[in-house]
């Protein structure tokens, strides 16, 4: 697990970009739980941390594709491939992310 942020620095419902080595990851607090997905849209390779969050969905700012922050599933076109997701733990007010994706997209390693 890699320490990436202080929990107090994350605003619920707002995307927050962190790096796991060379991998950009988007953190979002959803209903009191920190979710982590790969930050790059599987359709247009745009940063999702610049997008919008509604509930447990994040929307890509380029073409409006939406993804589930819990499963990484692509929910709306034009995206059709899921995002990798990452396991998150909160310890002593710090957000820790497992650098090995829980789910994997074939084009993003």
Secondary structure, DSSP 8 states (H G I E B T S, - for coil): -EEEEEGGG--TT--EEEEETTEEEEEEEETTEEEEEESB-TTT--BGGGSEEETTEEE-TTT--EEETTT--B-STT--S---EE-EEEETTEEEE-SS-SS--TT--
